Amino acid sequence: MSTYHFVAASERFLTEEEPLEEVLRERVRHYGEQGKEIDFWLVRRPVFLESAELAASSQAVPRPAAAVVSTDETFITFLKLRLEFVLKGSFEAPSGAIADALASAAPANTPG
């Protein structure tokens, strides 16, 4: 079992209104230079927000939601300070309540 840290907000806020893509791209570049493995993910419509242990605190997050999930608590703290209007939290997975930390309820893309 691992501890995952996250910031969550409305999907529109994280993916359109904030320069999150730029921040994540820079982090990927930095990790590449350092030879470090990626330890963060953008999850659209994260299933973990619906778990019993997070349901009460995540009610304030507008749906559809998105989250940046990481095993690096310092990075998530940085994002919380940078983005301000996000929910910050953590959880253990896999667990009985959260089987997959990165599971998404987003509909799969279908070929057009």
N, C-alpha and C positions, 0 to 999 in steps of 0.2 A: 504494500500500500504506500502511496506517495501523497505528499501534501501539495495541493495546487492552490495558487493564489490567483485572484482575478479582479478585473474592473469590468463592470457591466453598465450598459446604458441602452437607449433605444438604438436599433440598428441604423436608422437614418443619421442620428447624432454621431455615432462612431465612424460610419463609413462615408458620410457625405459632408457633414458640417465641420468636423474636426480634421486637422492634418495628420490623422493617424497613419495613413499609408506612408507618408514621408518618414515618420518616426520609426515605423516597423522596417522600412527599407534600409534606413541608416543602421538600425540594430543588426539586421542581417549582414550588411557590409562589414560592420565592426566585428561580428562573430567570425566571419570568413577570414578577416585579417588575423584574428587571434587563434584561429584553428579550433574554435569552440563550437560544440554541437548546439543547434537551435533548441531552445527550451521554452518557447512561447508560441502561441497559436491564436489566430482570430477565429472565433466560433460564432457563426450566425445562428440565432435561435437556439441557444444552448439548453440542453435538456436538464443540466444540473440545477438551473434556477428554479425548476419546478419540484425539486426534491423537498421532502418534508423538513429537512434541517435548514434549508435556505428559503423556503416559501414565504415566511413572514417578512424577512428583510428584503427579499427581492420583489415584493409587491409594488414597491415604489418605482421600479424600473419599467418604463413604458414598453409595451409589446408592439411589434416584434422587437426582440432584444438582440444584442450581440455582446460578446465579451472577448477580452484578451485574457487568455489563461496562460500561466507560467509556473514553473517550479522555482523561479527566482523571485522571492518576495521583494527584494530591493527594486527590481525593474517595475513591479506592479505598484509599489509606493511612488516611484518616479512618475508613472502614468497617472496615478491618482492626483498628484500635485499638478501635473501638466494639463490634465483634462478637466479637473474640478468637479463637474456635475455628473459624476459616476458613482456607482455603488462599488465599494471595495470589500472583498471578503476572501475566505479560504475554505477548503474542504478536503477531505481525504477520499481517495479513490484508488483502485476500485473498492467499493463497499456495498453493503446491502442496499443502501439508499441511492448510491451513484455508481453504477456499473462501469461507465465509461466517461472519463473526465472531459472528453472532447466530442461527445455525442451531440448531434444537431437534429432539431425537428424541422429544419428547412427542407422544402421539397427538392427532390433531386432534379437536376437539369435534364431535360429531355432533348434529343436532337431535333433541330428545327427543320 
